[in-house]
Amino acid sequence: MKTFERILIKIAIIQFIFLVIAQVFFHEFNAFPELKQITQYEGVTDNNHSEVLNSFRRKE
């Protein structure tokens, strides 16, 4: 069982490393400019923290 757990831990570490590499590739090197446009269109990158805080303050 210990060998199986070691293999799972190694696979998880390798997947995490590939995830970080893929994120750096997509965001820093601008691999897909359409992806950036889509996120801006959807409003994901906007800083809407003040609107959220104002809605919480109204409920009080």
N, CA, C and O atoms as CSV, one atom per row, in Angstrom:
chain,resi,resn,atom,element,x,y,z
A,1,MET,N,N,0.817,-1.198,0.000
A,1,MET,CA,C,0.000,0.000,0.000
A,1,MET,C,C,0.862,1.264,0.000
A,1,MET,O,O,0.493,2.272,-0.602
A,2,LYS,N,N,2.019,1.205,0.682
A,2,LYS,CA,C,2.895,2.374,0.723
A,2,LYS,C,C,3.436,2.708,-0.665
A,2,LYS,O,O,3.573,3.880,-1.015
A,3,THR,N,N,3.740,1.686,-1.450
A,3,THR,CA,C,4.251,1.957,-2.794
A,3,THR,C,C,3.168,2.618,-3.653
A,3,THR,O,O,3.465,3.520,-4.436
A,4,PHE,N,N,1.942,2.181,-3.512
A,4,PHE,CA,C,0.832,2.789,-4.250
A,4,PHE,C,C,0.643,4.244,-3.842
A,4,PHE,O,O,0.406,5.100,-4.695
A,5,GLU,N,N,0.745,4.532,-2.560
A,5,GLU,CA,C,0.622,5.914,-2.078
A,5,GLU,C,C,1.769,6.778,-2.607
A,5,GLU,O,O,1.552,7.928,-2.988
A,6,ARG,N,N,2.974,6.235,-2.633
A,6,ARG,CA,C,4.112,6.980,-3.176
A,6,ARG,C,C,3.902,7.312,-4.649
A,6,ARG,O,O,4.211,8.417,-5.095
A,7,ILE,N,N,3.374,6.348,-5.400
A,7,ILE,CA,C,3.109,6.576,-6.816
A,7,ILE,C,C,2.053,7.659,-6.986
A,7,ILE,O,O,2.194,8.521,-7.853
A,8,LEU,N,N,1.002,7.631,-6.181
A,8,LEU,CA,C,-0.042,8.651,-6.266
A,8,LEU,C,C,0.495,10.036,-5.918
A,8,LEU,O,O,0.135,11.022,-6.562
A,9,ILE,N,N,1.342,10.112,-4.916
A,9,ILE,CA,C,1.928,11.395,-4.534
A,9,ILE,C,C,2.816,11.921,-5.658
A,9,ILE,O,O,2.778,13.115,-5.958
A,10,LYS,N,N,3.604,11.067,-6.280
A,10,LYS,CA,C,4.457,11.491,-7.389
A,10,LYS,C,C,3.620,11.973,-8.572
A,10,LYS,O,O,3.963,12.969,-9.208
A,11,ILE,N,N,2.528,11.274,-8.868
A,11,ILE,CA,C,1.652,11.690,-9.963
A,11,ILE,C,C,1.021,13.038,-9.656
A,11,ILE,O,O,0.926,13.888,-10.541
A,12,ALA,N,N,0.591,13.249,-8.421
A,12,ALA,CA,C,-0.011,14.530,-8.035
A,12,ALA,C,C,0.999,15.666,-8.152
A,12,ALA,O,O,0.646,16.755,-8.606
A,13,ILE,N,N,2.235,15.438,-7.757
A,13,ILE,CA,C,3.278,16.469,-7.852
A,13,ILE,C,C,3.567,16.784,-9.319
A,13,ILE,O,O,3.710,17.952,-9.682
A,14,ILE,N,N,3.655,15.768,-10.154
A,14,ILE,CA,C,3.913,15.986,-11.587
A,14,ILE,C,C,2.759,16.749,-12.228
A,14,ILE,O,O,2.992,17.642,-13.042
A,15,GLN,N,N,1.525,16.413,-11.876
A,15,GLN,CA,C,0.376,17.137,-12.421
A,15,GLN,C,C,0.377,18.599,-11.971
A,15,GLN,O,O,0.040,19.484,-12.758
A,16,PHE,N,N,0.747,18.859,-10.734
A,16,PHE,CA,C,0.819,20.237,-10.243
A,16,PHE,C,C,1.874,21.030,-10.997
A,16,PHE,O,O,1.657,22.193,-11.340
A,17,ILE,N,N,3.016,20.403,-11.256
A,17,ILE,CA,C,4.079,21.082,-12.007
A,17,ILE,C,C,3.604,21.414,-13.418
A,17,ILE,O,O,3.836,22.521,-13.903
A,18,PHE,N,N,2.940,20.468,-14.079
A,18,PHE,CA,C,2.426,20.737,-15.419
A,18,PHE,C,C,1.330,21.794,-15.405
A,18,PHE,O,O,1.211,22.568,-16.355
A,19,LEU,N,N,0.534,21.840,-14.351
A,19,LEU,CA,C,-0.495,22.872,-14.227
A,19,LEU,C,C,0.143,24.251,-14.141
A,19,LEU,O,O,-0.303,25.183,-14.811
A,20,VAL,N,N,1.165,24.389,-13.336
A,20,VAL,CA,C,1.853,25.674,-13.196
A,20,VAL,C,C,2.503,26.083,-14.520
A,20,VAL,O,O,2.432,27.248,-14.913
A,21,ILE,N,N,3.128,25.138,-15.198
A,21,ILE,CA,C,3.758,25.439,-16.483
A,21,ILE,C,C,2.710,25.879,-17.503
A,21,ILE,O,O,2.939,26.831,-18.249
A,22,ALA,N,N,1.577,25.205,-17.544
A,22,ALA,CA,C,0.518,25.565,-18.490
A,22,ALA,C,C,-0.057,26.943,-18.175
A,22,ALA,O,O,-0.332,27.717,-19.091
A,23,GLN,N,N,-0.242,27.259,-16.897
A,23,GLN,CA,C,-0.765,28.571,-16.531
A,23,GLN,C,C,0.207,29.675,-16.928
A,23,GLN,O,O,-0.212,30.710,-17.445
A,24,VAL,N,N,1.484,29.469,-16.696
A,24,VAL,CA,C,2.488,30.459,-17.083
A,24,VAL,C,C,2.492,30.615,-18.599
A,24,VAL,O,O,2.566,31.732,-19.111
A,25,PHE,N,N,2.413,29.504,-19.313
A,25,PHE,CA,C,2.410,29.555,-20.773
A,25,PHE,C,C,1.197,30.323,-21.291
A,25,PHE,O,O,1.339,31.158,-22.184
A,26,PHE,N,N,0.026,30.064,-20.758
A,26,PHE,CA,C,-1.181,30.724,-21.245
A,26,PHE,C,C,-1.229,32.202,-20.888
A,26,PHE,O,O,-1.633,33.021,-21.713
A,27,HIS,N,N,-0.826,32.555,-19.673
A,27,HIS,CA,C,-1.002,33.932,-19.214
A,27,HIS,C,C,0.174,34.840,-19.531
A,27,HIS,O,O,-0.029,35.985,-19.935
A,28,GLU,N,N,1.372,34.369,-19.362
A,28,GLU,CA,C,2.531,35.234,-19.551
A,28,GLU,C,C,2.928,35.378,-21.016
A,28,GLU,O,O,3.325,36.460,-21.448
A,29,PHE,N,N,2.825,34.312,-21.771
A,29,PHE,CA,C,3.258,34.352,-23.163
A,29,PHE,C,C,2.110,34.659,-24.111
A,29,PHE,O,O,2.301,34.699,-25.327
A,30,ASN,N,N,0.910,34.878,-23.559
A,30,ASN,CA,C,-0.261,35.261,-24.354
A,30,ASN,C,C,-0.476,34.275,-25.501
A,30,ASN,O,O,-0.576,34.681,-26.659
A,31,ALA,N,N,-0.547,32.989,-25.186
A,31,ALA,CA,C,-0.671,31.941,-26.183
A,31,ALA,C,C,-1.992,32.030,-26.943
A,31,ALA,O,O,-2.026,31.842,-28.159
A,32,PHE,N,N,-3.070,32.315,-26.233
A,32,PHE,CA,C,-4.373,32.437,-26.856
A,32,PHE,C,C,-4.960,33.806,-26.535
A,32,PHE,O,O,-5.588,33.968,-25.488
A,33,PRO,N,N,-4.773,34.788,-27.402
A,33,PRO,CA,C,-5.309,36.123,-27.109
A,33,PRO,C,C,-6.837,36.126,-27.041
A,33,PRO,O,O,-7.423,36.981,-26.377
A,34,GLU,N,N,-7.483,35.180,-27.719
A,34,GLU,CA,C,-8.944,35.090,-27.660
A,34,GLU,C,C,-9.409,34.758,-26.249
A,34,GLU,O,O,-10.463,35.221,-25.811
A,35,LEU,N,N,-8.629,33.963,-25.544
A,35,LEU,CA,C,-8.973,33.600,-24.175
A,35,LEU,C,C,-8.989,34.826,-23.276
A,35,LEU,O,O,-9.851,34.954,-22.407
A,36,LYS,N,N,-8.045,35.717,-23.483
A,36,LYS,CA,C,-7.992,36.949,-22.704
A,36,LYS,C,C,-9.197,37.836,-23.024
A,36,LYS,O,O,-9.775,38.449,-22.126
A,37,GLN,N,N,-9.570,37.901,-24.295
A,37,GLN,CA,C,-10.724,38.693,-24.689
A,37,GLN,C,C,-12.009,38.129,-24.101
A,37,GLN,O,O,-12.886,38.885,-23.682
A,38,ILE,N,N,-12.126,36.816,-24.067
A,38,ILE,CA,C,-13.328,36.188,-23.521
A,38,ILE,C,C,-13.460,36.484,-22.037
A,38,ILE,O,O,-14.554,36.792,-21.564
A,39,THR,N,N,-12.353,36.395,-21.289
A,39,THR,CA,C,-12.432,36.662,-19.853
A,39,THR,C,C,-12.763,38.120,-19.582
A,39,THR,O,O,-13.464,38.426,-18.618
A,40,GLN,N,N,-12.266,39.025,-20.423
A,40,GLN,CA,C,-12.615,40.431,-20.242
A,40,GLN,C,C,-14.070,40.674,-20.598
A,40,GLN,O,O,-14.733,41.480,-19.946
A,41,TYR,N,N,-14.579,40.000,-21.609
A,41,TYR,CA,C,-15.976,40.139,-22.008
A,41,TYR,C,C,-16.909,39.619,-20.923
A,41,TYR,O,O,-17.958,40.206,-20.659
A,42,GLU,N,N,-16.520,38.521,-20.303
A,42,GLU,CA,C,-17.341,37.912,-19.266
A,42,GLU,C,C,-17.313,38.721,-17.976
A,42,GLU,O,O,-18.182,38.541,-17.122
A,43,GLY,N,N,-16.342,39.600,-17.818
A,43,GLY,CA,C,-16.240,40.403,-16.620
A,43,GLY,C,C,-15.510,39.726,-15.481
A,43,GLY,O,O,-15.625,40.144,-14.329
A,44,VAL,N,N,-14.772,38.697,-15.789
A,44,VAL,CA,C,-14.054,37.955,-14.751
A,44,VAL,C,C,-12.893,38.768,-14.205
A,44,VAL,O,O,-12.566,38.668,-13.022
A,45,THR,N,N,-12.270,39.568,-15.052
A,45,THR,CA,C,-11.080,40.291,-14.624
A,45,THR,C,C,-11.396,41.643,-14.001
A,45,THR,O,O,-10.486,42.318,-13.519
A,46,ASP,N,N,-12.645,42.051,-13.997
A,46,ASP,CA,C,-12.995,43.350,-13.412
A,46,ASP,C,C,-12.879,43.306,-11.897
A,46,ASP,O,O,-13.077,42.260,-11.279
A,47,ASN,N,N,-12.561,44.433,-11.315
A,47,ASN,CA,C,-12.504,44.548,-9.862
A,47,ASN,C,C,-13.848,45.084,-9.373
A,47,ASN,O,O,-14.064,46.295,-9.322
A,48,ASN,N,N,-14.728,44.186,-9.023
A,48,ASN,CA,C,-16.065,44.552,-8.578
A,48,ASN,C,C,-16.212,44.403,-7.068
A,48,ASN,O,O,-17.311,44.159,-6.569
A,49,HIS,N,N,-15.117,44.547,-6.349
A,49,HIS,CA,C,-15.160,44.324,-4.912
A,49,HIS,C,C,-16.026,45.366,-4.212
A,49,HIS,O,O,-16.710,45.044,-3.241
A,50,SER,N,N,-16.008,46.585,-4.682
A,50,SER,CA,C,-16.794,47.627,-4.021
A,50,SER,C,C,-18.282,47.371,-4.183
A,50,SER,O,O,-19.055,47.641,-3.263
A,51,GLU,N,N,-18.705,46.850,-5.347
A,51,GLU,CA,C,-20.119,46.537,-5.534
A,51,GLU,C,C,-20.553,45.410,-4.603
A,51,GLU,O,O,-21.649,45.446,-4.045
A,52,VAL,N,N,-19.701,44.425,-4.440
A,52,VAL,CA,C,-20.024,43.312,-3.547
A,52,VAL,C,C,-20.119,43.809,-2.116
A,52,VAL,O,O,-21.038,43.436,-1.387
A,53,LEU,N,N,-19.168,44.653,-1.706
A,53,LEU,CA,C,-19.195,45.185,-0.349
A,53,LEU,C,C,-20.424,46.055,-0.119
A,53,LEU,O,O,-21.025,46.006,0.954
A,54,ASN,N,N,-20.799,46.845,-1.110
A,54,ASN,CA,C,-21.988,47.680,-0.967
A,54,ASN,C,C,-23.245,46.836,-0.830
A,54,ASN,O,O,-24.147,47.199,-0.076
A,55,SER,N,N,-23.324,45.727,-1.538
A,55,SER,CA,C,-24.507,44.878,-1.417
A,55,SER,C,C,-24.564,44.222,-0.046
A,55,SER,O,O,-25.654,44.011,0.486
A,56,PHE,N,N,-23.404,43.890,0.545
A,56,PHE,CA,C,-23.418,43.339,1.898
A,56,PHE,C,C,-23.817,44.406,2.928
A,56,PHE,O,O,-24.518,44.109,3.896
A,57,ARG,N,N,-23.380,45.607,2.718
A,57,ARG,CA,C,-23.704,46.668,3.669
A,57,ARG,C,C,-25.181,47.018,3.644
A,57,ARG,O,O,-25.731,47.419,4.670
A,58,ARG,N,N,-25.828,46.878,2.510
A,58,ARG,CA,C,-27.255,47.174,2.412
A,58,ARG,C,C,-28.091,46.183,3.192
A,58,ARG,O,O,-29.164,46.533,3.684
A,59,LYS,N,N,-27.623,44.958,3.311
A,59,LYS,CA,C,-28.393,43.927,4.006
A,59,LYS,C,C,-28.352,44.091,5.509
A,59,LYS,O,O,-29.199,43.537,6.210
A,60,GLU,N,N,-27.399,44.832,6.017
A,60,GLU,CA,C,-27.262,44.967,7.477
A,60,GLU,C,C,-28.335,45.769,8.108
A,60,GLU,O,O,-28.333,45.955,9.324
